Amino acid sequence: MMNILLTDKCSNTCPYCFAKQKLEEDSKLNQMPLENYKKVLDFLRISKSRLVKLLGGEPMLHSQIAEFINIVSGDDDFDAIVVFSGGIFDRSLAYLLANEKINVVLNTNHPSDYKDGKWDIFIKNLDYMISLGVDITLGYNVYKTDFEYEFILDLLDYYKIKNLRWTIAVPMHSYQNLHVPFEDYQKMGNRLTEFLLRFADMGVQSRLDCFVPLCTFRDSDYGKLIKTFPHMAKGGLCNPAIDVGPDLTVWRCFAISSYGNVKLEDFPNLRELTNFFKSSFDHYKWHIWPEKCEKCKYRLSRICQSSCLSFKVREIKNFLEDEKRANSILEKARELADDIPSALLKYKEALLIAPHSLTIKAESALFYIKTGDFITAEKLLLEIEQEYPDYPALYVYRGLICEKKKNYKGAIRNYRRALRLYPKDEELKERIKRNRSLDILTMGVI
């Protein structure tokens, strides 16, 4: 999935806003040009993604929003459009949303959080959208432990809305937004359980937008919630959201949007873009945790990452700086390709500096494969597998080891697994063919 950020303009001032930091950083281009929008749609087509997700800021403030929506709604390559709106926009544009392809996730705050009469505008726009038959999901952000939710129940009941999307606000680091500190999550566990089960009693489908650490709930309550909302069984783990900005800059999610940004055109499809963020950031979540999580059964079994990456930004920054230093050492190691003992010392030094970096481990594993030290290479590859089982190089390198050991069936098996991750990789296809031939030769068939 990928979110398309159409504009940095916003008509709300949500106290917990998670996007303000990124919107202020990237103020050079305040709305996505039509040309860039079409490039994103082409990227989604190539990726065989049939869902388009539009957000901002307030996407309905984009000067070409009518054209943007009409392009997608009339395109058979896309089945669904999700528009993330705060509901404060020119009511005359609401007709654009009355389309069977479109679901509007309407971010809803407590009436006291709206200023300058904007709650009245929100309600009038909601009334009008309902009258037009717009498919609406209410969105709700929890940003304090004693959060109020009766008003959400009232809106769902009055407008007969049957879908709710919710999440817990997390910290941003360049400004102070309101959020629930990680150490306070358990304080709101009972209220969250009550909140969700009340919606279930109303027949409302509730979907968690990100994730919640499992210790937030008592075990008995978590069991009830999973039975009622099966999607919560994914537990305390998150995956890259993938946001693309007006200038086609891409970041993993707003929580860590200051680090590791890339350009959309540098990737062939969404799968490889997602793999980049997973291999660059996601594995670090297993190496950072508060003291209270040290012996947690959920963390130790790797079904909970303890907290959102936004609580771990400083540590992730340090890891990335270590990885950069290690990469500079590997550059020197590559120059010593003909001097194996000296190169080996450099690889060992790089691993000491960045022991958790998957890219450093992967390149080091390849070095050990080339020098015939398969035991060390396999140890590094096992460490990679434990943190990111879908790391593409993992199966390529295991295939190389099998090939060098003349275990051609094992090589084929690993190359096939790599090919499932990169189905268009012609080199992998050739490797499989070559090993099939070698396997037949060793069997004496030819």
Residue pairs with C-beta under 8 A, 6 or more apart in sequence:
1 49
1 51
1 53
1 241
1 242
2 40
2 43
2 44
2 49
2 53
2 242
2 243
2 244
2 270
2 273
3 53
3 54
3 55
3 84
3 241
3 242
3 243
3 244
4 32
4 37
4 40
4 52
4 53
4 54
4 55
4 244
5 19
5 32
5 55
5 56
5 57
5 243
5 244
5 245
5 246
6 31
6 32
6 37
6 54
6 55
6 56
6 57
6 59
6 62
6 65
6 68
6 246
7 30
7 31
7 32
7 56
7 57
7 58
7 59
7 61
7 62
7 246
8 23
8 24
8 26
8 27
8 30
8 31
8 56
8 57
8 246
9 30
9 31
9 56
9 57
9 58
9 61
9 62
10 17
10 19
10 23
10 56
10 57
10 58
10 61
10 86
11 58
11 61
11 86
11 88
11 89
11 118
12 58
12 86
12 88
12 107
12 109
12 114
12 118
13 115
14 86
14 107
14 109
14 113
14 141
15 113
15 143
15 177
15 178
16 141
16 143
16 169
16 177
16 178
16 179
17 172
17 177
18 169
18 170
18 172
18 177
18 254
18 255
19 56
19 57
19 254
20 172
20 175
20 177
21 172
21 173
21 174
21 175
21 254
21 257
21 258
22 243
22 245
22 251
22 254
22 257
22 258
23 57
24 174
25 174
25 257
25 258
26 245
26 246
26 247
26 249
28 247
29 245
29 246
29 247
30 246
31 62
31 63
31 246
32 40
32 62
32 245
32 246
33 246
34 64
34 67
34 68
36 246
36 247
36 248
37 68
37 71
38 71
39 248
39 264
39 265
40 244
40 248
40 264
41 52
41 71
41 72
41 75
41 77
41 78
43 264
43 269
43 270
44 50
44 51
44 52
44 77
44 78
44 270
45 77
46 268
46 269
47 269
47 270
47 271
49 270
50 77
50 78
50 79
50 80
51 78
51 79
51 80
51 81
51 82
52 72
52 78
52 80
52 81
52 82
53 81
53 82
53 84
54 68
54 69
54 81
54 82
54 83
54 84
55 83
55 84
56 62
56 84
58 85
58 86
58 88
58 89
59 65
59 83
59 84
59 85
60 83
60 85
60 89
60 90
60 93
61 89
62 68
65 93
65 96
66 93
66 96
69 81
69 83
69 96
69 97
69 99
69 102
70 96
72 78
72 81
72 101
73 81
73 99
73 101
73 102
78 101
79 101
80 101
80 102
80 103
81 99
81 101
81 102
81 103
82 102
82 103
82 104
82 105
83 97
83 102
83 103
83 104
83 105
84 105
84 107
84 139
85 104
85 105
85 106
85 107
86 106
86 107
86 122
87 106
87 107
87 108
87 121
87 122
87 125
87 126
88 118
88 121
88 122
88 125
89 125
91 124
91 125
91 128
94 125
94 128
94 129
94 132
94 134
95 132
97 104
97 129
97 132
97 134
98 129
98 132
98 133
98 134
100 135
102 134
102 135
103 135
103 136
103 137
104 129
104 134
104 135
104 136
104 137
105 137
105 138
105 139
105 165
106 126
106 129
106 136
106 137
106 138
106 139
107 139
107 140
107 141
108 122
108 138
108 139
108 140
108 152
108 155
109 141
110 148
110 151
111 119
111 151
114 122
126 136
126 155
126 159
129 136
130 136
130 159
136 159
136 161
136 163
137 161
137 163
137 164
137 165
138 152
138 155
138 156
138 161
138 163
138 164
138 165
139 164
139 165
139 166
139 209
140 149
140 152
140 164
140 165
140 166
140 167
141 166
141 167
141 168
141 169
142 166
142 167
142 168
142 169
142 180
142 188
142 192
143 168
143 169
143 177
143 178
143 179
143 180
144 178
144 180
145 180
145 184
145 187
145 188
145 191
146 188
146 191
147 188
147 191
147 195
149 195
149 198
152 164
153 198
153 199
153 202
155 161
156 162
156 164
156 199
156 202
156 204
157 202
161 204
162 203
162 204
162 205
163 204
163 205
163 206
163 207
164 199
164 204
164 205
164 206
164 207
165 206
165 207
165 209
166 206
166 207
166 208
166 209
167 208
167 209
167 210
168 179
168 180
168 185
168 210
168 212
169 177
169 178
169 179
169 180
170 179
170 210
170 255
170 308
170 310
170 311
171 177
171 179
171 310
171 311
172 254
172 255
172 310
173 258
173 310
173 313
173 314
174 258
180 188
182 213
182 290
182 306
182 307
182 311
183 290
183 292
185 212
185 213
185 215
185 216
186 215
186 216
188 216
189 216
189 217
189 218
189 221
190 218
190 221
192 212
192 216
192 217
193 217
193 218
193 221
193 224
193 225
196 206
196 225
196 228
196 229
197 224
197 225
197 228
199 206
200 206
200 228
200 229
206 229
207 229
207 231
208 229
208 231
208 232
210 238
210 308
211 234
211 235
211 236
211 237
211 238
211 305
211 308
212 232
212 236
213 236
213 298
213 304
213 305
213 306
213 307
214 222
214 235
214 236
214 298
214 303
214 304
215 293
215 296
215 298
215 304
217 225
222 232
225 232
226 232
226 233
235 298
235 303
235 304
236 298
236 303
236 304
236 305
236 306
237 303
237 304
237 305
238 253
238 305
238 308
238 309
239 274
239 278
239 282
240 252
240 253
240 274
240 277
240 278
240 281
240 282
241 252
241 253
241 254
242 250
242 252
242 253
242 270
242 273
242 274
242 277
243 250
243 251
243 252
243 253
243 254
243 257
244 250
244 264
245 251
248 263
248 264
248 265
249 261
249 262
249 263
249 264
250 261
250 262
250 263
250 264
250 267
250 273
251 257
251 260
251 261
251 262
252 260
252 277
252 280
252 281
253 309
255 308
255 309
255 310
255 313
256 281
256 309
256 310
256 313
256 316
258 313
259 281
259 313
259 316
259 317
259 320
260 277
260 280
260 281
260 320
262 273
262 276
264 273
267 273
267 276
271 421
271 422
272 422
275 390
275 391
275 392
275 421
278 388
278 390
278 391
279 358
279 359
279 388
279 391
280 359
281 309
281 316
282 388
283 356
283 358
283 387
283 388
284 312
284 315
284 316
284 319
284 356
285 305
285 306
285 309
285 312
286 302
286 305
286 387
287 315
287 319
287 356
288 306
288 312
288 315
288 316
289 296
289 299
289 306
289 307
290 306
290 307
293 299
293 306
293 307
296 304
296 306
298 304
299 305
299 306
309 316
319 354
319 356
319 357
322 353
322 354
322 357
323 354
323 357
323 359
323 360
325 353
325 354
326 349
326 350
326 351
326 353
326 354
326 357
326 360
327 350
327 359
327 360
329 346
329 349
329 350
329 353
330 346
330 347
330 350
330 360
330 363
332 346
333 343
333 346
333 347
333 350
333 367
334 343
336 342
336 343
336 346
337 343
340 371
343 367
344 367
344 371
347 364
347 367
347 368
350 360
350 364
351 360
351 361
351 364
354 360
358 384
358 387
358 388
358 391
361 380
361 381
361 383
361 384
362 380
362 384
362 391
362 393
362 394
362 397
364 380
365 376
365 377
365 380
365 381
365 384
365 397
366 377
366 393
366 397
366 400
368 374
368 376
368 377
368 380
369 377
369 397
369 400
369 401
369 404
372 404
374 401
374 404
374 405
377 397
377 401
378 398
378 401
381 394
381 397
381 398
384 391
384 393
384 394
385 391
385 394
388 394
390 421
392 418
392 421
392 422
394 418
395 414
395 415
395 417
395 418
395 421
396 414
396 415
396 418
396 428
398 410
398 414
399 410
399 411
399 412
399 413
399 414
399 415
399 418
399 431
399 435
400 411
402 408
402 409
402 410
402 411
402 413
402 414
403 411
403 431
403 435
406 438
406 442
408 435
408 436
408 438
408 439
408 442
409 439
411 431
411 435
412 432
412 435
412 436
412 439
415 428
415 431
415 432
415 435
416 432
418 425
418 428
419 425
419 428
419 429
419 432
422 428
440 446
